[in-house]
């Protein structure tokens, strides 16, 4: 069963990576090439906000932004205990990998979660390159080792002389990653779920590969505690009556290339939506992985609200153009009320040290839009 779930997650990640790669040349530049500007630090705490009794009565789009894009390490400069031997799970199966040197790290994946985790463990100063999704403060000057969106550039990686490469298989091509191993670079595949529990598991797995297990446990505990706290605050904000809970879907868009996908189970969107005390329509309808958007699927879903990535929405020309180009969306409650909530591409499904902050930002934009500014 675990292997089956792993295959589903890897297939989903690979498919999404292929979609991103295929449309990058055609998509407009993201307004969030770096992190979205931080909002004012004087935001009212989520626990002090009051939402409408019926959140489906709200109308108009909202943008979720983090109060701060910074990642605070749980430990200052931990001392790795090496060598360590860990299990690396790639598409060819499991293998034992011994890590002897973590002085120069490249952590790469589709959402930037691995680099964020390295930073959260207190070893951010050892990062020597980044993928395009790694844009949090402190990484701006790192060389980008991906090209054409999320395609790994072997030469760019090798040029940084990494002693360790961490990846999860979500970006590739995988033969390029194999090439890195062939030239003698230690490569560890980190296999964790796209979920909030997966974020804590990722903290432990990355820490194990870096020889800082105690920091990993501390970061995992912080992620769990912060996410549980924010989930409780959201539950108090959302309707207690299931009949009034918002029905939400996650729509992946690259409008310039006509790419539209609805995200189902094991995509991360399912855990995100249920953690927002809303109804995951994809789960209700039994969707798995990525489902191409069809008129029938959208009408059947009839969401009250649609979650999107900021650059994706921009690529479709904004809310009004999207609704005009996709009449089926216009027929839904979300389309009629123009209820779209967008968040920066490198944040909304990142599942890392900032998980609780992402939930907090989305909850504001969904339930009390005026508090999202």
One Martini backbone bead per residue (centre of mass of N, CA, C, O) as a GRO file, in nm:
protein
  373
    1UNK     BB    1   0.058   0.062  -0.022
    2UNK     BB    2   0.295   0.258   0.004
    3UNK     BB    3   0.400   0.214  -0.285
    4UNK     BB    4   0.141   0.308  -0.423
    5UNK     BB    5   0.141   0.597  -0.312
    6UNK     BB    6   0.416   0.670  -0.426
    7UNK     BB    7   0.343   0.641  -0.724
    8UNK     BB    8   0.120   0.852  -0.728
    9UNK     BB    9   0.291   1.093  -0.636
   10UNK     BB   10   0.506   1.072  -0.858
   11UNK     BB   11   0.314   1.094  -1.098
   12UNK     BB   12   0.204   1.368  -1.024
   13UNK     BB   13   0.472   1.523  -1.015
   14UNK     BB   14   0.562   1.454  -1.304
   15UNK     BB   15   0.319   1.575  -1.450
   16UNK     BB   16   0.348   1.862  -1.341
   17UNK     BB   17   0.633   1.909  -1.442
   18UNK     BB   18   0.563   1.873  -1.741
   19UNK     BB   19   0.363   2.102  -1.759
   20UNK     BB   20   0.547   2.330  -1.670
   21UNK     BB   21   0.763   2.288  -1.888
   22UNK     BB   22   0.574   2.312  -2.143
   23UNK     BB   23   0.463   2.624  -2.053
   24UNK     BB   24   0.687   2.831  -1.979
   25UNK     BB   25   0.740   2.975  -2.259
   26UNK     BB   26   0.421   3.081  -2.264
   27UNK     BB   27   0.418   3.205  -2.003
   28UNK     BB   28   0.389   3.447  -1.800
   29UNK     BB   29   0.520   3.636  -1.589
   30UNK     BB   30   0.565   3.635  -1.264
   31UNK     BB   31   0.486   3.841  -0.992
   32UNK     BB   32   0.650   3.595  -0.819
   33UNK     BB   33   0.969   3.558  -0.850
   34UNK     BB   34   0.930   3.643  -0.578
   35UNK     BB   35   0.815   3.705  -0.304
   36UNK     BB   36   0.565   3.822  -0.164
   37UNK     BB   37   0.480   4.079  -0.011
   38UNK     BB   38   0.472   4.174   0.294
   39UNK     BB   39   0.273   4.223   0.539
   40UNK     BB   40   0.161   4.362   0.794
   41UNK     BB   41   0.248   4.302   1.134
   42UNK     BB   42  -0.055   4.418   1.241
   43UNK     BB   43  -0.222   4.185   1.240
   44UNK     BB   44  -0.490   4.026   1.323
   45UNK     BB   45  -0.560   3.767   1.480
   46UNK     BB   46  -0.736   3.498   1.387
   47UNK     BB   47  -0.884   3.460   1.672
   48UNK     BB   48  -1.018   3.774   1.635
   49UNK     BB   49  -1.199   3.692   1.413
   50UNK     BB   50  -1.497   3.752   1.201
   51UNK     BB   51  -1.723   3.567   1.029
   52UNK     BB   52  -1.951   3.487   0.836
   53UNK     BB   53  -2.205   3.265   0.863
   54UNK     BB   54  -2.192   3.282   0.531
   55UNK     BB   55  -1.926   3.251   0.319
   56UNK     BB   56  -2.094   3.227   0.043
   57UNK     BB   57  -2.174   3.544   0.044
   58UNK     BB   58  -1.926   3.611  -0.077
   59UNK     BB   59  -1.737   3.837  -0.296
   60UNK     BB   60  -1.478   3.807  -0.480
   61UNK     BB   61  -1.149   3.841  -0.491
   62UNK     BB   62  -0.845   3.699  -0.336
   63UNK     BB   63  -0.531   3.746  -0.153
   64UNK     BB   64  -0.272   3.552  -0.028
   65UNK     BB   65  -0.052   3.655   0.242
   66UNK     BB   66   0.228   3.679   0.406
   67UNK     BB   67   0.358   3.834   0.673
   68UNK     BB   68   0.615   3.646   0.630
   69UNK     BB   69   0.886   3.492   0.436
   70UNK     BB   70   1.036   3.391   0.663
   71UNK     BB   71   1.271   3.152   0.805
   72UNK     BB   72   1.290   3.001   1.119
   73UNK     BB   73   1.511   2.848   1.284
   74UNK     BB   74   1.543   2.601   1.539
   75UNK     BB   75   1.859   2.618   1.482
   76UNK     BB   76   2.184   2.733   1.541
   77UNK     BB   77   2.414   2.578   1.393
   78UNK     BB   78   2.429   2.280   1.358
   79UNK     BB   79   2.595   1.961   1.421
   80UNK     BB   80   2.685   1.730   1.222
   81UNK     BB   81   2.652   1.368   1.217
   82UNK     BB   82   2.919   1.199   1.070
   83UNK     BB   83   2.816   0.951   0.920
   84UNK     BB   84   2.523   0.861   0.717
   85UNK     BB   85   2.254   0.621   0.671
   86UNK     BB   86   2.012   0.611   0.412
   87UNK     BB   87   1.700   0.591   0.259
   88UNK     BB   88   1.653   0.584  -0.092
   89UNK     BB   89   1.354   0.678  -0.291
   90UNK     BB   90   1.314   0.581  -0.603
   91UNK     BB   91   1.195   0.453  -0.902
   92UNK     BB   92   1.391   0.187  -0.850
   93UNK     BB   93   1.385   0.219  -0.539
   94UNK     BB   94   1.572   0.105  -0.278
   95UNK     BB   95   1.856   0.270  -0.111
   96UNK     BB   96   2.166   0.300   0.024
   97UNK     BB   97   2.301   0.608   0.169
   98UNK     BB   98   2.606   0.777   0.219
   99UNK     BB   99   2.679   1.053   0.428
  100UNK     BB  100   2.980   1.278   0.458
  101UNK     BB  101   2.882   1.567   0.321
  102UNK     BB  102   2.721   1.910   0.406
  103UNK     BB  103   2.862   2.181   0.292
  104UNK     BB  104   2.711   2.131  -0.005
  105UNK     BB  105   2.380   2.222  -0.093
  106UNK     BB  106   2.111   2.071  -0.289
  107UNK     BB  107   1.759   2.159  -0.295
  108UNK     BB  108   1.506   1.992  -0.504
  109UNK     BB  109   1.178   2.107  -0.610
  110UNK     BB  110   0.867   2.216  -0.705
  111UNK     BB  111   0.815   2.399  -0.414
  112UNK     BB  112   1.077   2.439  -0.212
  113UNK     BB  113   1.069   2.252   0.052
  114UNK     BB  114   1.358   2.149   0.096
  115UNK     BB  115   1.504   2.417   0.136
  116UNK     BB  116   1.323   2.513   0.367
  117UNK     BB  117   1.407   2.281   0.556
  118UNK     BB  118   1.705   2.337   0.572
  119UNK     BB  119   1.663   2.616   0.693
  120UNK     BB  120   1.490   2.526   0.943
  121UNK     BB  121   1.749   2.351   1.055
  122UNK     BB  122   2.012   2.564   1.016
  123UNK     BB  123   2.149   2.505   0.694
  124UNK     BB  124   2.134   2.748   0.483
  125UNK     BB  125   2.450   2.817   0.446
  126UNK     BB  126   2.481   2.537   0.256
  127UNK     BB  127   2.356   2.655   0.024
  128UNK     BB  128   2.444   2.662  -0.352
  129UNK     BB  129   2.145   2.626  -0.465
  130UNK     BB  130   1.842   2.667  -0.679
  131UNK     BB  131   1.526   2.669  -0.741
  132UNK     BB  132   1.256   2.856  -0.859
  133UNK     BB  133   1.087   2.809  -0.575
  134UNK     BB  134   1.332   2.938  -0.424
  135UNK     BB  135   1.243   3.266  -0.252
  136UNK     BB  136   1.334   3.313   0.016
  137UNK     BB  137   1.490   3.473   0.242
  138UNK     BB  138   1.850   3.423   0.155
  139UNK     BB  139   1.825   3.305  -0.170
  140UNK     BB  140   1.863   3.520  -0.400
  141UNK     BB  141   2.190   3.459  -0.469
  142UNK     BB  142   2.141   3.192  -0.570
  143UNK     BB  143   2.189   2.971  -0.796
  144UNK     BB  144   2.021   2.854  -1.069
  145UNK     BB  145   1.951   2.490  -1.151
  146UNK     BB  146   1.719   2.568  -1.341
  147UNK     BB  147   1.534   2.521  -1.649
  148UNK     BB  148   1.253   2.582  -1.797
  149UNK     BB  149   1.171   2.601  -1.490
  150UNK     BB  150   1.182   2.243  -1.388
  151UNK     BB  151   1.469   2.187  -1.516
  152UNK     BB  152   1.747   2.014  -1.480
  153UNK     BB  153   2.085   2.139  -1.464
  154UNK     BB  154   2.366   1.970  -1.455
  155UNK     BB  155   2.585   2.188  -1.494
  156UNK     BB  156   2.481   2.378  -1.270
  157UNK     BB  157   2.521   2.179  -1.042
  158UNK     BB  158   2.821   2.098  -1.078
  159UNK     BB  159   2.935   2.395  -1.054
  160UNK     BB  160   2.868   2.393  -0.726
  161UNK     BB  161   2.993   2.147  -0.578
  162UNK     BB  162   2.824   1.930  -0.448
  163UNK     BB  163   2.786   1.697  -0.168
  164UNK     BB  164   2.461   1.735  -0.182
  165UNK     BB  165   2.150   1.595  -0.306
  166UNK     BB  166   1.812   1.695  -0.282
  167UNK     BB  167   1.514   1.500  -0.357
  168UNK     BB  168   1.170   1.381  -0.496
  169UNK     BB  169   1.114   1.363  -0.825
  170UNK     BB  170   0.953   1.635  -0.931
  171UNK     BB  171   1.221   1.682  -1.082
  172UNK     BB  172   1.401   1.709  -1.403
  173UNK     BB  173   1.520   1.470  -1.539
  174UNK     BB  174   1.611   1.162  -1.409
  175UNK     BB  175   1.871   1.128  -1.585
  176UNK     BB  176   2.008   1.373  -1.459
  177UNK     BB  177   2.022   1.269  -1.173
  178UNK     BB  178   2.189   1.024  -1.252
  179UNK     BB  179   2.431   1.190  -1.354
  180UNK     BB  180   2.512   1.292  -1.074
  181UNK     BB  181   2.588   1.013  -0.966
  182UNK     BB  182   2.801   0.940  -1.188
  183UNK     BB  183   2.998   1.191  -1.080
  184UNK     BB  184   2.977   1.152  -0.740
  185UNK     BB  185   2.714   1.250  -0.628
  186UNK     BB  186   2.522   1.280  -0.357
  187UNK     BB  187   2.194   1.121  -0.362
  188UNK     BB  188   1.871   1.208  -0.212
  189UNK     BB  189   1.561   1.066  -0.169
  190UNK     BB  190   1.258   1.225  -0.062
  191UNK     BB  191   0.972   1.052   0.081
  192UNK     BB  192   0.677   1.250   0.082
  193UNK     BB  193   0.394   1.395   0.150
  194UNK     BB  194   0.136   1.616   0.037
  195UNK     BB  195   0.141   1.751   0.354
  196UNK     BB  196   0.147   1.827   0.684
  197UNK     BB  197   0.265   1.561   0.776
  198UNK     BB  198   0.482   1.562   0.550
  199UNK     BB  199   0.641   1.803   0.660
  200UNK     BB  200   0.740   1.657   0.914
  201UNK     BB  201   0.869   1.416   0.772
  202UNK     BB  202   1.069   1.588   0.611
  203UNK     BB  203   1.228   1.697   0.848
  204UNK     BB  204   1.335   1.419   0.936
  205UNK     BB  205   1.462   1.321   0.666
  206UNK     BB  206   1.658   1.555   0.622
  207UNK     BB  207   1.800   1.539   0.895
  208UNK     BB  208   1.912   1.255   0.856
  209UNK     BB  209   2.090   1.334   0.600
  210UNK     BB  210   2.244   1.571   0.786
  211UNK     BB  211   2.289   1.488   1.096
  212UNK     BB  212   2.007   1.637   1.253
  213UNK     BB  213   1.776   1.492   1.425
  214UNK     BB  214   1.693   1.690   1.650
  215UNK     BB  215   1.605   1.918   1.461
  216UNK     BB  216   1.387   1.753   1.320
  217UNK     BB  217   1.205   1.712   1.567
  218UNK     BB  218   1.166   2.011   1.626
  219UNK     BB  219   1.040   2.091   1.354
  220UNK     BB  220   0.808   1.889   1.352
  221UNK     BB  221   0.677   1.993   1.613
  222UNK     BB  222   0.628   2.281   1.512
  223UNK     BB  223   0.448   2.216   1.276
  224UNK     BB  224   0.227   2.068   1.429
  225UNK     BB  225   0.156   2.289   1.635
  226UNK     BB  226   0.091   2.521   1.434
  227UNK     BB  227  -0.123   2.375   1.266
  228UNK     BB  228  -0.317   2.303   1.496
  229UNK     BB  229  -0.371   2.592   1.584
  230UNK     BB  230  -0.484   2.699   1.312
  231UNK     BB  231  -0.708   2.493   1.275
  232UNK     BB  232  -0.864   2.583   1.529
  233UNK     BB  233  -0.909   2.876   1.434
  234UNK     BB  234  -1.065   2.800   1.177
  235UNK     BB  235  -1.295   2.637   1.309
  236UNK     BB  236  -1.402   2.896   1.460
  237UNK     BB  237  -1.457   3.056   1.186
  238UNK     BB  238  -1.618   2.844   1.077
  239UNK     BB  239  -1.873   2.665   1.018
  240UNK     BB  240  -2.032   2.415   1.204
  241UNK     BB  241  -2.208   2.361   0.969
  242UNK     BB  242  -2.175   2.156   0.706
  243UNK     BB  243  -2.385   2.302   0.512
  244UNK     BB  244  -2.190   2.582   0.530
  245UNK     BB  245  -1.957   2.482   0.401
  246UNK     BB  246  -1.717   2.516   0.191
  247UNK     BB  247  -1.676   2.458  -0.157
  248UNK     BB  248  -1.363   2.327  -0.280
  249UNK     BB  249  -1.121   2.397  -0.540
  250UNK     BB  250  -0.829   2.311  -0.733
  251UNK     BB  251  -0.678   2.522  -0.988
  252UNK     BB  252  -0.472   2.460  -1.257
  253UNK     BB  253  -0.293   2.724  -1.441
  254UNK     BB  254  -0.211   2.776  -1.811
  255UNK     BB  255  -0.356   2.981  -2.025
  256UNK     BB  256  -0.159   3.027  -2.271
  257UNK     BB  257  -0.177   2.685  -2.309
  258UNK     BB  258  -0.446   2.548  -2.207
  259UNK     BB  259  -0.400   2.472  -1.891
  260UNK     BB  260  -0.623   2.249  -1.697
  261UNK     BB  261  -0.643   2.151  -1.345
  262UNK     BB  262  -0.769   1.924  -1.119
  263UNK     BB  263  -0.725   1.859  -0.780
  264UNK     BB  264  -0.671   1.576  -0.593
  265UNK     BB  265  -0.566   1.324  -0.448
  266UNK     BB  266  -0.230   1.360  -0.339
  267UNK     BB  267  -0.169   1.682  -0.409
  268UNK     BB  268  -0.254   1.861  -0.129
  269UNK     BB  269  -0.532   1.999  -0.165
  270UNK     BB  270  -0.693   1.824   0.031
  271UNK     BB  271  -0.551   1.907   0.297
  272UNK     BB  272  -0.587   2.207   0.268
  273UNK     BB  273  -0.900   2.221   0.263
  274UNK     BB  274  -0.964   2.066   0.530
  275UNK     BB  275  -0.787   2.268   0.706
  276UNK     BB  276  -1.010   2.501   0.618
  277UNK     BB  277  -1.297   2.391   0.687
  278UNK     BB  278  -1.365   2.238   0.418
  279UNK     BB  279  -1.484   2.108   0.118
  280UNK     BB  280  -1.359   1.843  -0.070
  281UNK     BB  281  -1.471   1.787  -0.379
  282UNK     BB  282  -1.274   1.582  -0.495
  283UNK     BB  283  -1.321   1.371  -0.273
  284UNK     BB  284  -1.628   1.345  -0.309
  285UNK     BB  285  -1.579   1.253  -0.629
  286UNK     BB  286  -1.300   1.077  -0.654
  287UNK     BB  287  -1.051   1.228  -0.717
  288UNK     BB  288  -0.727   1.180  -0.877
  289UNK     BB  289  -0.494   1.382  -0.884
  290UNK     BB  290  -0.504   1.486  -1.215
  291UNK     BB  291  -0.769   1.673  -1.373
  292UNK     BB  292  -0.901   1.757  -1.642
  293UNK     BB  293  -1.075   2.014  -1.747
  294UNK     BB  294  -1.429   2.005  -1.751
  295UNK     BB  295  -1.746   2.088  -1.776
  296UNK     BB  296  -1.862   1.851  -1.616
  297UNK     BB  297  -1.679   1.871  -1.366
  298UNK     BB  298  -1.747   2.163  -1.283
  299UNK     BB  299  -2.051   2.132  -1.254
  300UNK     BB  300  -2.043   1.899  -1.049
  301UNK     BB  301  -1.890   2.057  -0.830
  302UNK     BB  302  -1.983   2.342  -0.757
  303UNK     BB  303  -1.819   2.569  -0.631
  304UNK     BB  304  -1.768   2.840  -0.406
  305UNK     BB  305  -1.448   2.798  -0.440
  306UNK     BB  306  -1.127   2.893  -0.593
  307UNK     BB  307  -0.808   2.771  -0.610
  308UNK     BB  308  -0.501   2.955  -0.692
  309UNK     BB  309  -0.241   3.061  -0.868
  310UNK     BB  310  -0.124   3.361  -0.940
  311UNK     BB  311   0.015   3.311  -1.218
  312UNK     BB  312  -0.214   3.145  -1.335
  313UNK     BB  313  -0.430   3.363  -1.334
  314UNK     BB  314  -0.268   3.563  -1.507
  315UNK     BB  315  -0.249   3.369  -1.762
  316UNK     BB  316  -0.581   3.403  -1.795
  317UNK     BB  317  -0.645   3.725  -1.731
  318UNK     BB  318  -0.807   3.663  -1.495
  319UNK     BB  319  -1.116   3.628  -1.376
  320UNK     BB  320  -1.295   3.740  -1.611
  321UNK     BB  321  -1.153   3.585  -1.840
  322UNK     BB  322  -1.191   3.303  -1.730
  323UNK     BB  323  -1.500   3.305  -1.729
  324UNK     BB  324  -1.532   3.369  -2.033
  325UNK     BB  325  -1.358   3.111  -2.135
  326UNK     BB  326  -1.525   2.942  -1.891
  327UNK     BB  327  -1.853   2.880  -1.869
  328UNK     BB  328  -1.864   2.660  -1.648
  329UNK     BB  329  -1.761   2.845  -1.422
  330UNK     BB  330  -1.998   3.052  -1.442
  331UNK     BB  331  -2.213   2.827  -1.327
  332UNK     BB  332  -2.095   2.857  -1.064
  333UNK     BB  333  -2.074   2.992  -0.762
  334UNK     BB  334  -1.790   3.107  -0.802
  335UNK     BB  335  -1.847   3.250  -1.072
  336UNK     BB  336  -2.087   3.430  -0.989
  337UNK     BB  337  -1.897   3.552  -0.731
  338UNK     BB  338  -1.590   3.565  -0.788
  339UNK     BB  339  -1.450   3.313  -0.613
  340UNK     BB  340  -1.113   3.378  -0.566
  341UNK     BB  341  -0.804   3.229  -0.443
  342UNK     BB  342  -0.478   3.352  -0.426
  343UNK     BB  343  -0.131   3.225  -0.447
  344UNK     BB  344   0.176   3.181  -0.447
  345UNK     BB  345   0.333   2.928  -0.609
  346UNK     BB  346   0.566   2.883  -0.367
  347UNK     BB  347   0.329   2.839  -0.126
  348UNK     BB  348   0.045   2.688  -0.134
  349UNK     BB  349   0.214   2.380  -0.177
  350UNK     BB  350   0.480   2.354   0.016
  351UNK     BB  351   0.505   2.201   0.280
  352UNK     BB  352   0.656   2.343   0.547
  353UNK     BB  353   0.765   2.566   0.781
  354UNK     BB  354   0.504   2.757   0.661
  355UNK     BB  355   0.226   2.615   0.690
  356UNK     BB  356   0.070   2.790   0.898
  357UNK     BB  357   0.093   3.056   0.736
  358UNK     BB  358  -0.064   2.961   0.491
  359UNK     BB  359  -0.328   2.901   0.636
  360UNK     BB  360  -0.374   3.181   0.753
  361UNK     BB  361  -0.383   3.336   0.482
  362UNK     BB  362  -0.617   3.176   0.353
  363UNK     BB  363  -0.833   3.223   0.570
  364UNK     BB  364  -0.855   3.523   0.532
  365UNK     BB  365  -0.930   3.523   0.224
  366UNK     BB  366  -1.189   3.343   0.268
  367UNK     BB  367  -1.342   3.473   0.543
  368UNK     BB  368  -1.157   3.769   0.570
  369UNK     BB  369  -1.052   3.963   0.328
  370UNK     BB  370  -0.976   4.232   0.484
  371UNK     BB  371  -0.744   4.060   0.656
  372UNK     BB  372  -0.535   4.006   0.403
  373UNK     BB  373  -0.379   4.295   0.384
   0.00000   0.00000   0.00000
